[in-house]
Amino acid sequence: MKKILLGATIALLSSSVVYAQDYQFEIGAQYINGDNGDDDFDGYGLNAQLHLDVVDTSKGPLNEAAFLDKSSYVDLAWSTTKLDVSGADSSDTTTIGGRFVTSSNIIIEADYTDLEDDSTYSIGAGTYISEKMEVVATYQTADKADVSSFAVDLHGLNPLQGETAVAFDAGLAYVDLDGDSAYRFSAAADYYFNNALSIGAGAAFVSADDFDTSAINVRADYFVTPIARLGLAFTSLGQDADGQNIQLNAAVRF
């Protein structure tokens, strides 16, 4: 059994996409299972993303194709979760948004999220610092809850030898919670063994006057074909938060 697992791992790590296939539309599905410290829950979701122009996938890792091609798009996502307790109701979330990149590399983003008992709005603006790095500032506010935030996020890709590369993210946010202040710090990195396969990890920390929380995430993504992707992620919450979850996801491009 160990030899079989070792052989499968080596084959997976050494596999490479032999060709790239451009796309304009992507649909995906997710399943999540976990606990919030007290109760178990599970849920699932669907999402779709339509790009205004065909996305060129020949510039690097398939998972980074839209970013590398400076693509503009609109997207729609829906998810539902339910606690595994008697009489619990499901909680649904719907998000519609988009991103537009101008010919001068200016980025404009906007999102609307309909929660079970509230709604949030966000708008962002940024730019490509280089061909493989961007920075975006985002303001978000809720319709009912007295919560708002201002965040600055950086994303980039550093090519290595051959098809190997490292993608990285860093973020800083100020959050106003009904007059109280909180700060969020985040960082993540994904290592691409080739244009199809990556593993990654990330961490986020929220610090406020009355509480501190953290989230640690590890993940893997693999394009089994140039248009079909499978993903696996595990997240653990800590400090004043408690819980963990595992998420399976898949997507197909056309």
N, C-alpha and C positions, 0 to 999 in steps of 0.2 A: 504493500500500500504506500509506504514512504517513497519508494522508487517511482510509482505511478504519479504521486502528487508532485514530486520533484521534477519529473519529466514534463508534466503539464505546465508547471510554473515556468520552466525554462522556455518552453515553446511559446507561452503567452508573452513573456518578456521580450523574446527575440522576434516576434511577429511584427510585420510592418504593412501598412497599406500600400499596395503596389500602384494604385492610381487614385486620383481625387475626382469627386463628382460634385459639380456645382449644384446649388439648390436655391429655392426661393421660399419654400414653405416647410415648417417643421411642426409636428404634433408630438405630444409626449403624455406619459401617464406616470403616476407615482403611487406608492403604497407605503404607509408609515405605521409603525407599531412601537409603543413605548409606555412610559409611566411618568406621572408628574410628582412622584414621591409618595403619594397616597393611593392613587388609583391608576390602573392600566387604561390605555386608550389605543385606538387604531383609527385609521382614516385612509383616504385615497384622494387623488386629484387628477385633473386633466388640464392641459395647456396647449396653446397654439400660437405660432409666431409667423407673421407674414412680412417678408422683406420687400421693400419697394423696388429693388433691383435684384437680379440674380447674384448670389454670393459666390465669389471666387474662393475655392477651398485649397488652392495650390500654394498659398503663402506660408503655411506652417501647420501646426497641430489642428486637426479637424474641430476640436472643441473651441478653438480660438478664431475660427474662420470669420465670423461676423465682426469681431473686434479688429482683426487684421485688415479686413476689407473695408472698414469704416462704413458699415452698412446701416441704413435707416430702416426701421420696422415698426409695426404695431403688434401688440400681443394681448392675449386674453388667457386668464387662468381661473380655475375653479377648484376648490377643495372642500372636503368635509371631514370632520373628526367626531368621535363619540367615545365617551367614557364607558368602560366595561363594568357599569354598575346598573342595578335594576332601576328602571324608570328614567334613565338619562336620555336627554335629547341630543341630537346631532347638532353640530355647530358648523355653519357654512361660511365660506369666504370667497368672494369674487373680485378679481382685479382686472382692470383694463388700462392699458398704457401704451407708451411708445417712445421711440428715440429717433431723433433726426440729426444727421451729420451734414453740415454744409460743405461746399466746395473749398472753403477756407479752414476746414477742420474744427469748426465750432460745433459743440454737442449741446443739444437741447432735449430734455427728458421730461415726461409728465406721467403720473399714475393716479388712478382713483381706485380705492379698495372699499368694498362694501362688506363690513363685518356683520356678525349676528345682531349686535345692538349699537353699532356706531359705524362711521365712515371716516376714512382718512384720505387726504389729498397730498400729493407731493409734486414739486417742480424742481428741476435741476438744470444746471448749465455748466459747461466745461470746455475742454479743448484737448486735442492730441498734442502732447509735448514733443513727441517724436513719432515716427512711423509705428512704433511698438510700445507706446506708453501714453496714458491719458489720465487726466484729473477732472473730477466732477464734483461740484458743490450742490447739495440738495437741501431744500427746506420742506418739512413735512408737518402737517397739523391735522388734528382730529375734529370732526364735526360737533361732537357732544362733549367728550372728555377734554379737560383743560390740559392737553399735552401737545407740545410742539418740539421740533428738533431741527438743528442745523448741522449738516455733516459734510465732510470733505473726504473723498475716497480716491485712491490712486490704484490703477491697474496697469501692469506691464508684462512684457514677455522678453526673456533673455535667451536667444538661441545659443546652443552649445555646439557640440560636434555632431555632424550628420543631422539626423532628425531629432536628436535630444534637445530639450529646452526646459527652462524653468519659468513658470508664470507666477507672479506675485501680486499681492493685494495688501493695502494698508489703509486704515480709516480712523478718523477722529470725529467725534460728534459731541455737541452740547445739547442736552435735553432739559426742557423746562417742564416740570411735573407740578402743575397747580401752584406755581410760585417757588417750588423747590428746584434746586439745580442738581443735575447728574451729568456724568461724562462717560462716554463710551469709547473704548480703544479696541481696535481689531487688527489682526494681521493673519495672512495665510499664504501658502505657497503650494504649487502643484508641479511635480516633476514629470516630464513627458519622456518616456522611454523611446517613443517614436511618435509619429503623427496620430496614431490610433489609441495608445494606451497611456494612462497617467494615474499617479497616486498623489494624494495631497493631504494637508493638515492645516487647521486654522484655529485661532483662539480669539474670543471676544470678552471684554471685561467692562462692566458697568459699575461705576462708583458714585454713590449718593450719600447724603447726610445720614440716612437711616438704614441703608442696606448696601450690600455689594454682591454682585452676581458674576458668574463666569460661565462660558460655554466653550468646550473643546470639541473639535470636529475632525474626524479622519474620513477619507473618501477615496474611491477609485472609479475611473470611467474607462470604458473600452468600446471602440467602434468595431463591432463584429464584421461589418461591411462599411464601405465609405458613406452609407446613408443610414445605418442603423446603430444606435448607441445603447449600451447598458450601463447603469451606474449603481453604486452601493455607498451608503454613508452612515456613519454612526456619530451621534452627538451626546455628550454628557454635560449636565448642568451642575454647578457647584457653588460654594459659599452659601449665601442666603437663599439660593434656589436649589431645588432638588429634582432630579429626574434624568431620564435618558431615553433615547429613541434610536431606531434603526430605520433607514429609508431605502427602498428599492425604486429605481426609476428607469424608464426606457423612452426612447424617442426615435422617430423616423423622419427623414428629410425627403422632399420631393423637388 
